[in-house]
Amino acid sequence: MNNQASGHSAPSGTQAPQRPGEWRRFLLLAFVGLPITMVLAIAAYGFVVWFLQILFFGPPS
């Protein structure tokens, strides 16, 4: 099956050869990028909840 959009052609049932740094990039994203992104997302959620409690809802009762 030819993938003409990306310019790569590979026969059916075979994988395209991987670049040497692909595993390193995957591990960097999996063990550095995603944890940092999740910590920032959880911190942002906590800030939004805190801010809404200050402005509109008051402390939890």
Secondary structure, 3 states (H helix, E strand, C coil): CEECCCCEECCCCCCCCCCCCHHHHHHHHHHHHHHHHHHHHHHHHHHHHHHHHHHHHCCCC
